[in-house]
Amino acid sequence: MTGHGEGLQQNDQAQVNVEVRSVNNRFLKLNVFSDLSAKRQTELETMVKTHLNRGSVSVRVRCHVEKSSQDYRLNKDLISSYWLQLSEIADGSQPVNLESILQLPGVVEDSSSGDKVEELWPLIKQAATDALLQLNEMRNQEGDAMKQDMLANCQKIANELGGVEKLAPTVVEAYGKKMTDRINAMLEKFNVSITSADIVREVGVFAERCDISEEVVRLQNHLKQFNNVVEEPQSNGKKLEFLVQEMLRETNTIGSKANDSDIARHVVEMKTAIERIREMVQNVE
C-alpha cells in the first residue's frame, strides 16, 4: 500500500530528518539513502522490516550538524604538494595564490563528519520510528478503504452465486426436455425405437457431468473464510491471496461445468469481482 511518513528530531548540535515513502509492491523492496555506517544502516533496515512486510519502500536520512572550527583541519602535506607543482608550472613568472590552493580538492578536511553521524544515531532511530508510525497510520487508513471495497465485492460474488444456485437445477431439466424433443423428432422422421430408460440414463450422465453443487459449497466457504480473515486484527495478505486463487479456481470450474448461458453471465460477474479483489490483495500486508 502507498504511504508517506516523516520524523524530525533535534538537539543543540544537530537536526535529523527521516522520510519514508512506500508504493505498492507484492514483496518488500527496500532502498535506504543515508551517510550511516554499514552497521547502522543494517539496523535501520531491520527496523523498517519490523513495521512493513510489503511495498517498494525508500528511506532517506538527512542530518544537519552545526559545525565548529575544531571540526576542520588543513591537509598540510597536500597543500605543500599543490604549492610545489604550481610553482614549477609558474616558473617564477607569477606568484602562487594560496587562496586558490585552498579551493582545491582535499585541502580542507572535515575531521569529524563520520563521528558526528554516529553520535546522532539515537536521534535517527527515534525519527525513523516516528516516520514509520506515521506511514503505517496512512496505510491503515488506505487499508480500511480497501477492506470495505473487498467486502463489497465478496457480497457481489455471493449474490451472483445465489443466482447460479437457483439456475443449476433448471439446467438438467432443460437438457432433459431438449433431448426428449429431439428424440421424438427422430422417432417421427426415421421411425427409430428407443426406451425411456435410455433417455433417463443419458440425462443422468449429463446431470452428473454438470453438477456444480460441490464447487458452489466450496466457493461459499472460501467467501466466509475471506470475510473472517479480513476482520482479523492482524493483516494477512498471503492468506487472502491464496483464498482469492481458490475462489477463482472454483468459479472457473462452475463456468466450465454448468454449460448454460445464464449461469455463464453470473460467472463473468463473479470473475470480474474476484479480479478486483485480487488486485487489492496483492498490496495487503
Buried (B, 14 or more C-beta within 10 A) or exposed (E): BBBBBBBBBEEEBBBBBBBBBBBEBBEBEBEBEBEBEEEBBEBBBEBBEEBBBBBBBBBBBBBEBEEEEEBEEEBEEBBEBBEEEBEEEEEEEEEBEEEEBEEBEEBBEEEBBEEBBBBBBEBBBBBBBBBBEBBBEBBEEEBEEBBEEBBEBBEBBBEBBEBBBEBBEEBBEEBBEEBEEEBEEEEEEEEEEEEEEEBEEBBEEBBEEBBBEEBBEBBBBBBEBBBEBBEEEEBBBBBBBBBBEBBBBBBBBBBEBBBBEBBBBBBEBBBEBBEBBBEBBBBBB
